[in-house]
Amino acid sequence: MNSPTFSLDAALRRNAQRRGHRAALWIPGGDRPPSTLSDVESGGCVVSWSILDRWVAQLALDLRDRLASSSRRPSDGDTCGWLVHTTDQTFRDVLIALACQAAGIVECPIDLSGGAAYIAACRSQLEAVSLDGGERVAMIDRAAARAAAGATVPRPDSFASPTDDALVLWTSGTSGRPKGVVLSVGALALNAAAKLQAVPQAVSDTRLTVLSFAHAYARTCDLGTWLLSGCQLAVTRGFDGWCRSAGLIEPTLCNTVPSLAERMLDSELGLNRLRLLGCGGAALPPDAFQAWKQRGVTVIQGYGLTECGPVISSQTPSDSVPERVGQVVTGWESELRGDRLFVRGACTMNRYLEDPASTRQRIDPDGWLDTGDLVRQCEQTGQLQILGRADDRINLSNGFNVDPSAIEQRFQSLPGVATALVVGSANGRGIDLWIERDPDAEPAAGLEASLDTVAETLAAWERPKRVGWFQLPATQRPEMVNRKGAVRRAALMAYVRDLPIE
């Protein structure tokens, strides 16, 4: 069984051959790198491409043996084995991801920060071998010892075809229950290559990852582009991780989400060499976009879905503007049916895990995937503007349509606002606006006046007729807002339904 000519595992092997002694992976000292790897003055250790390749090859063999000794077998698909593990956003997640690719094992990572209920909901849908805790650490450390010793490690057989299942990622969107998305070997490599084509990076770049590898954005735009470009990667998690690591390695590249991007900007830590800041998950407020630009950092916004690997569109360094998400990237056919976006291409998911009905509902017989998103394309630039979810569109009795997401983003960008929700008014003639104040922010003077100022910039039928205020208890927030900050619309609408409104 031979590896496909174009895969992330093939990219790793090419880097080992061409850039053997160049730095590949930086491991912070606080993440307890294996003692067999040499410490360096920067507070951790640097692993070269050649050592990383041997490390991955040995770990791949060990994982094969681990799965062979287990009586558990996957219930979906026909592969050599499936492995489930929780990700803690350390170098170990990178090693497991690369070793699964090298061994032809379908990896099923689950974000540890999701909490016990989330992890249980994901695991309940899988029949897979589990690798967590001390067993995972010990296996990775043993493989590191052999890699550091310079031993030649025979590489195991990998996937047979680019269409083979390779990865299961979890998406809940705004519905709540996690759903497994099965992505192929080829989809992972092709989508990363398309992103890299839109946003080139050099071998001399240093990429700091602050987002979870259990989600598609970091998996493709951090891990995938790192392997294909041959630059250096460092791994941490969130704002605290940025504060610990950014000053040590001074990254040139980083992908974030809006809330994190704004905190990074305020901290001013580790920005000396940063040149490109990717921002996904939601739109970065225009004022934050301009503030990054003034710091000499180009913000790259894009759009995608887990079901698409995830990148559908991306800005480039030459067309970076606020409130847009770039042109459709290489590898996709796209079609607007009305305002609703459909795409087709090799990066489309193989299927939803154990859910053929949902798969058929999402992908038609001709291969077109319904994104469920309403999109407008600029005639001059070709860039996309995301209007919101098709299911969320509000049809007013006066014949006008309102897409709440774009309006909510305008209000939510105001200082002091944690959450904004737009709903249709009871009489069907207009919309109401619900605002949750940010409990962690300083009280914003004149917030009501700021709301009026934003409203004046909207079309007449988009201006809220009434404004209501609410504050979510911390215990209920996970039910109303997902981990990316997007509202679970049905749940939040039910919560505010009986609250008083002016």
N, C-alpha and C positions, 0 to 999 in steps of 0.2 A: 504494500500500500504506500503510495507516494503522496507527498504534500502537494497541494495546488501550487502552481508557479507564482500566484499572487495571493499572499496571505500575510498576516502579521507575524506569524512564525518565520516565514521566509525572509521578512524584513529584518528580524532579529539576527538571523544567520548571516545575512548580507552585511549588517553592521559589524558583526564579529570578524568577518573576513576582511573588510575594508578599513575598519576603524578600531582594530583590536585593542589598542592600549589607550584610546581616548576615553574620557569620562562618560559614563552612560547614566549612572544612578547615584544620587547623593542620599545618604541615609543619616538623618539627624542622630546624634549621640543619645538623645532622650528616648529614641525608639528601640534601644538595645540591639544594635547590630551584632551579628555573630562575632564572637571573639577571634575567629580565624581571619577576619577581614581587618586590614590595617586602619588604625585611627589616623586622622589628619587634624591639622590645627583648626579647621573651620567648625569644630564642634560635632563632628560625625565622621563618616568615612565615605570614600568615593569608590564605586565599583566600575571597572572598565567593561567595555563591550565583550571582550573575550572571556573574562571571568563570569560575567552575567550569563553569557550563552552556555558555558559549562554548568553553571549553577542551575539554570532552567532545565537543561538536558537531564541532569541527575534527578532533579525534583520530579520531572515528568516520568522517569522510570519508577521512582518511588510511588508516585500517585497511581500509576498503572498497577503496581503490585498491591497497593492498598485497595483498589477497586476489585481486583481479581480475587482477593481474600474475603470479600463481602458477598453475602447471599442476596443483597438488595440489588434490584435491577430497575432501570427506568420504565415507567409505564407509558411513555409517549415517545415514539420515535425508535429507530433501530441504530444505536451507536455502541461504541465500546464501553460506555459508562457515563453516568452523570454524577457530578459532585456539587453539593450544596455547602456553603460556608457563609458566615457573617463577616462583613468587611469592617475593619476598624480604621481604615484610611492610613495605613502605614505601608512601608516597602513590601510587607508580606502579601498585601493584596496584589501588588504588581507581580510578584513571583508566582503566586497561584494562577493568576490570569495567563501569564506567559506559558507556564508549565502545562496548563490544560490545553492551550492551543497546540503545543508541541506534542502532546500525547494523544490528541484526538478525543479529548474528554469534553463533554458539554458542561460548561461552568454555570452554576446557578448562585450568584452572589446575592446576599441580602444585607441591606444597610443596617448595621447594628444600632444606629441612632434612631431607627424607626420605633423602637420600643418592643416590649415583649409581645403585645397583641399583634402588631404588624408582622413580626418575625414568625409567630405561630401561624398567622393567616397565609403567609407565603409557603412555609414548610408543609402545611396541610395539603397543598396541591401537588407535592412532589413525592416521587419514590426514588430517592437518590442517596448515595453515600454521603455522610456528613463528616466534615473535617473542621474542627474548631478548637479553641483553647490551647492547652498544653501540647496536645498531639500535633497541631498545626505548627506551633513554634519549634518543637523538637525536630519535626521532619524537615523544615526549612533550614534549621541550623546544621543538621547532618549533611544536607546537600551542599551547604556553603563550605563546609570543611573540605569536602572532596574537590570542589571547584577551586578553592584557594590553593590546594596542593598541586594543581596543574595536571591532575589525572585526565586522561582521555576518556570521555564519556560517550558511549554509543547512543546515538539519538533514536528514540522510539519512532515507530510509524505514526504519522499524523492522519489528518482527515483525507478521505479519498477524493472529494469533490468540493468545489467552491460553494455548492448548494447545501452541503451537510450542515446540520444543526451545530452551532458552536457555543451559543450563549443564551441564557434566559435572564432577561431584565424585567423588572416589575413596574407596572404603571397603574396608578389609581385615578389619575386625572382629578376630576372634581366629584367622582362617584363614591370614593371611600374604599371599597374592597380592592386589594391589589390583584392585578391580572398579569399572568406570565406572558411575555412577548419573546418568541423564539426567533433569534437572528442567526444568519448563516455565516460561514467562514468568509465567503466572498463579500457579503454585505459589510462586514466590519472593516475589511481592507479598502474596499471601493469607496465607502463613505468617508473614511479618513483621508483617502487620496483626494477626493473632491474638495474637502475642507482645506487641505494643504495647498491645493491649486488656487483656491480663492485667497488664502492667507498664507503666503510662503513663509517658511522659517528656515534658518541656517543651522549648520552643524555647530556654529559658535554660540547659538542661543542657549539660554537656561530657562527651562519651563518649571514653574512652581505650581503644583496642583493643590487646590484647596477644596475641591468638590469630591463627592464620593464616587468611586469607581463602580459602585452598584447601580449607578444611573447612567443613562446613555450619553449625556453631554460630556462628562469627564472621560467616559470609556472611549469615545471616538475622538473628541477634540483635544484631549490631553494625551491619553495613552496611545491611541492610534497614530496621531500626527507625530508624536515623539519617535515612535519606532520607524516611521517612514522617512523622517527627516534626519535622524541620527544625532539629534542635539542631546543635551543633558536634562535629566528629569529629577526633580525633588518632590517629595510627597508630604503633605501635611493636611490639616482639616480645619476649615472655617477661619474666623477672624483671629482667634487665639493662636492657631497654628501659623497664620501669616505673621503675626507679631513676633513669634519665636524664631521663625526661619528666614523671613524676607531679608532682614538685615545681614544675615550670615552669608547668603548666597547671591543676593542682589539679582533677582530674576529679570529677564528681559520680556518674558511672556507669562501671562496668567489668564485663566478663564474664571469667571465669577457669575454671580446672580446680582440683581440690582441692590438688594439690601446690604450685601457684603461689599460691593463696589463703593458704596457711599461711606461705609465705615473705614475702608482702606484709605480712601481719599482724605478723610478727616484725620487719620492717624499719622499720615505722611511718613510711615515706616517703609523702608525697602523700595522706594520709588526712584532711586538714582539712575538705574539702568532700564527701568521698565519702558518698553516702547509700544507694546500691543496689549490691550486688555479686552478679552472676549467677554461678552455679557449676554446671557441667555435666560430662559425661563419666564421672563417678562420684560417689558420695555424699561430701559433706564430713563429716569426723568430727564427732560432736556437740560435743566440747570446743572445736573450732575454730569451729563454728557459734555457740556461746555467747560465745566471745571476741570475735567480730565484733559480736555484738549488744551486748556491753558497751561497745564503741567507738562505738555509735550507728549502726552500719551494718546495714541489713536485707539478709539473704542470701536470694536467690531461687534455688531449685533447680527443675530441670525435667527432662524426659525426652523423648527422641526418637531418631530414626534418620535417617541421611543419605537413605534412601529415602523419607522423609516430609517432607523439606524444611528442618529436621529436627524441628521442635517438635510433639510430640503432647500433652504436658501441661506446665503451668507453675504454680508458686505465684504468688501476688500479694503485694504488700506487707502486706496485712492477714491473710494466712494462712501466714506464714513460720514453719515448724517444722522441726526436724531430722528426717532419715531419711524424708522424704516428698518427692514431686515434683509436688504440686499436682493440680488437676483437668484433665481433657481440655479443650484450648482450642477456641475457636470454629472451625468448619469440618470437624470430624471426627465421624463416627459411630464408636462403639466397642462392642466386644462381647467378653465373656469366655467362652471355651469351656473349661470347667474353670477353670484359673488362667491359661490362655494368652490373650494379648491380640491381637485383630484390630481393624484400623481401616480406614475407608473415607472418602475425601474428595477434594476437588480438588487437594490438595497432594501426593497420591501421585505418585511418580516416573512418568515416561512409560515407562521400561523400563531394564533393564541394557544397557549398551553392547555391541552385537554378541553378545548372549547371550539369545535368545528362550526357551530352555529354562529358564534360571534365573528369567526374568521370569514365566513361567507357573507355576513352582513357588512363587513368592513371592506372586503376586496371582491370586486365583481369577476365574472368568468373571463373577462378580457384583461384582468390584472390591474385594473384601476383601483387605487385605494382612496377611499373617501376620508379626507382629513377631518371633516366636520367643522372646518374653520372657514370663516368669511374673510375674503382677501380682496384688496384693491391693488392693481398694478399700475405704477406710474408710466404713462406713455412715453415720456422723455427719457427716463433712466432705466426702466425695466424693474426697478426695485419694488418689492412687495410691502404693503402696509397691512397689518393684521387688524381686522375690525372686531373680531370676537368669534365666539362659538355660534354656529348656525342654530343650535337648539336654544340659545339664549336670546335670539333676536326678539324684540318686542314690537308687535304689530299694533299700531294705534288705530283708534276708530276713525281718525281723520284721514287715513290712508298712508300716513308716514310710517317708516320703519326706523327703529332705534337699535343700534348695536351697543349694548351696555359696557362691554369690556373697555373699549377705547375711551369712553366717558369716565369710567371708574379710574382708569390710569391717570387721567388729568387731575382728578380730585385727590387721588392717593399720593401724588407727587408733592402735595403741599406739606410744609413742615407741621408736625403735630398730628397728622392723620395716619392712623394705623391701617384702617380698612375702609374702603368705600364700596357701597352696594347700590346699584341702580335697579329699580323694579317698576313695573307698570302700575299706574295709579288705579284705584278701585273703579273709577268711571271709564277707564280705557282711553281717556283723551290726552294723557300726558304721562310723565314719569315722576317718581319720587326718589329722593336720594337719602341713603342712610350712611352716617359717618360714625366711625369708632375712633375716638382720640387715642393717640399713642401714649400708653401709660408710662413709658420709659423716657419720653421726650420732655423737654422743658415746656411749660404751658405756652402755646403760641398766641401772642397778642393779635387780636383782630382776625381770628380764624374765620369767623362768620363773614367778615368783609372779603376775605380771600376767596371763600366759596362763591360769593357773588361775582367777584372779578373773573374767576374761571368760567362761571355760567354765561357771562356776557360774551365770551369768545365762541360759544356753541351756537349751532343753528337753533332757531326759535323752538322747534319741536323737540330738541334735545335738552332744553333747559329744565331743570327740576322745578316742579310746581310746589313741592314741599320738601322740607329737610327734617329728618329724624336723627336722634342720637342714641347710641347704645354702647355698652361696654361688656365684652365677653369675659366671663369667668375663666381663669386659667385652665380649670379642669375641663371646660367645654371647648376650648379653642381647637384642639386636634380634630374635633367633629365638624368644625365650621371652616377651617382654613388648613389646606394641606401643607406639607413640609417645604414646598417651593414658594409658599405665600399666596397661592391662588385660592380664592374662596370656593368652598363647596356650596354652590349656589342654592340648591334645593334646601339644604339644611339651614343655611343662614337666612333664607327667605322665611322659612318656617319659624325661626327664632324671633325675627323682628315683626312678624305678622300682627301680633297682638300688642305691640308696644305703641305708646302714644307718639304722634307725629304732628308737627306744627303745620 
